Amino acid sequence: MKNMGIFMNIFKRAAALVLLVSATGCRGYLNVQPQGEVIPETDEEFAAIIHNRLRDIEGGGDEYVIGNMDAIKHLEGCADNLDANIRTSASLTFFAGEEIDSRQRAYEESWKIVRDCNIVIENMSGRDTDIARGALSAAYSMKGIIYYNLLREFCQPWSDTKAGELPGIPVVESFGINDKPLRGTIRQTYDYAKAQLDKALALNPTDPKYLFTEWIIKAYKAKLEFWCQNWDSVVSLCEDIIASSGVSLTTISEYAGMINAQYEAKGEVLVRSHINNSSELDWYFSYSKSYLASRPASARLIRLFGENPEKDVRYAASFNSKRMNVKTPECKVRLSEIVLMLAEAYYHKGDNDSALRWLNELRRNRIEDVSDLTMASLPAVRPDDRIVVDCQGKAVTPLLQAIFDERRKELYMEGDRWYELKRNGCPEWWVISNGLKYTTREYLYTSPISKSDVDLNPGLEQNPGYVY
C-alpha cells in the first residue's frame, strides 16, 4: 500500500522508536535523553512498542504479521482464483512480475517489526510482571510469525532433501549497525521460527490484550510445520487445537455471518486482522474491495462447486450472479484451515481413512444434503488442473485432489491460493493483457530480497531469477 506509511506513523511513540533504531547495537542508548523524547525504561513503556504493532493488526494497517486487505489484493491478484483475462479495471495486479518492487518493500518492512520485537525481548527478558510476560510473549509470537511469512515468500519451496542447502532468512537476535548476517538455510529458518513460537508458548499467554494467546500461537506453529512437511507435528497440533481450543467448525446456517463479519472474529475464527478502524483506513479498503471485485472468478474455481452450487454455502457467500467477488477479503486463521491441514497431513502419512474423515467433516458443515466421500466415490484426477504434483513432487491422487478442491473453495479470498501453487510444484501459466503474453514463471513464486540489503551486504545471496 503506497500511502499506508503516512497513516501508520501517527502514533504517540513513533519518535521514540526512530531513536531506538538509530541507537540499536549500543546498549548505552538508554542513557541518552533527547529533549522532548522519552526513552523506554519501564514495563509499560516497552509494552507500548508491542501495543503499537498490535494496534496496526487490529485496525487493519498491518500487512506483514497477520496481513490485511492489501496483502490479499497482492496474493489474489497474482494467483489464479480470479480470471486475469477478463477485467473491468486495471487497478488489480494480474501478474507477479508487476510486484517485484512492492515485495522488496515487504521484506524491508518485515525487518522493522523484527527490530521492535528484538528491542522488547532484549530489554524485558527476565522481568516477571504480567505486563512484561504479556509483551514478551507477543514479541516472540510476532517474530516467529514474521519468520514463517518470510520463509514462505522469500525462500524457495520446502524440500526435505535440500532443506540444509537452500538459502533461508538471516537469523537476527539483535540489530548492530555493523552486522551483516547471511541467509543460512531454510532448515535453520524453520528451526528459528519454531523456537520463537515455543518461547511464546512457554510464557503461558492467556491475556487477550496481547492478542497472541495459546491457541493462536499453536495455529501458527501448525502452519509452519505444515509448510515444512512435518506431518506428525501437524497432526499433533491440529488434533490438540480441535479437541481443546473450545472452537468448533461453523455450521452451514452460520457460515455467511461468520465469513463476512465486520470487525469481529466470529464463530470458528481463531484470529483475524481489522477488528476496528483505529488505523482510519476503511476508506482505503473500500477501494481494495472494489479492485478485488473487478475480475470474475475463474471457470476452474467455479466448476469445483458442482452442478448445484447453491447447495454449497460458500458459493453465495463468495460470488454474485456475474461471478464477481462478494466475500469480505480479510486475513484470518480459521478452524477450517486447521481441519484441512489435518486431512492433508494424514494423507501424507498414508492414513487415508483419517484424511477422508476430516475432509467429510468439513464438507458436512458447508454443503447441504451432501453424501460422504469414499475412496470409491472420489472423482478422477482432472488432467487439465494447474496443480499436478504434490509438495513432494508426486502425482496428485483423487483423495489429494479432493482435499485441494475443498481448500481452494474454503480459503478463497484469504490469500492462500498463491502459496498452494508454490507449495505444490510452482506451476507456470500465462495470461494476456493488451495483446501481450505474461507468464508466471517458477522463479516468480519466490520474491526477491531487498536490493538495498544486497548492495549493503554483498555476501547476501539473491534468489534465483533476479539480476540487478
Number of C-alpha atoms within 10 A of each C-alpha: 16 7 8 15 10 8 12 18 12 11 11 10 17 14 15 16 18 10 16 19 16 12 17 17 15 12 9 9 14 13 8 12 10 10 6 7 12 16 19 20 11 12 19 14 15 23 22 17 22 24 19 17 21 22 21 22 25 21 21 29 29 23 21 20 24 23 23 27 29 23 21 22 21 23 22 24 25 24 24 21 23 27 19 24 14 15 17 11 12 12 14 21 19 27 21 22 16 12 16 15 14 15 20 19 15 19 21 16 14 19 18 12 20 23 21 23 27 21 23 26 21 13 17 21 11 11 12 11 11 12 17 22 23 25 30 30 32 31 31 27 31 28 26 30 25 21 27 24 20 23 25 23 21 23 24 23 24 22 19 13 8 13 19 14 13 18 24 26 24 18 16 16 13 17 19 15 12 7 11 16 15 17 19 18 20 27 22 19 24 22 11 20 26 22 16 21 25 18 16 28 21 11 16 13 23 15 15 10 12 21 21 27 23 21 22 20 26 22 23 22 26 25 21 25 21 20 23 22 18 16 21 15 16 27 23 12 22 25 15 14 22 18 11 11 15 9 16 16 20 22 17 18 12 14 20 18 14 17 24 17 16 14 16 16 19 19 19 20 21 19 22 22 27 28 18 17 16 15 20 14 17 16 9 14 17 11 13 19 19 16 20 27 22 20 25 22 23 17 12 15 16 16 11 14 19 10 8 10 15 13 17 21 20 22 22 17 17 22 17 15 7 9 18 18 25 18 23 17 25 26 25 20 22 25 23 24 21 23 23 22 26 27 30 26 24 21 19 19 15 11 13 18 14 17 24 23 14 20 25 20 16 22 19 17 19 23 20 14 10 13 11 14 16 14 11 8 11 15 14 12 16 13 9 8 11 16 22 19 18 19 22 14 12 11 13 20 17 17 24 21 21 20 21 19 14 20 20 18 19 21 18 21 26 23 25 19 22 20 18 19 19 23 24 20 19 25 17 15 12 13 17 14 15 6 7 8 9 15 15 19 15 16 16 21 26 22 28 22 26 19 18 10 17 14 11 10 14 11 13 20 15 20 19 14 12 13 8 6
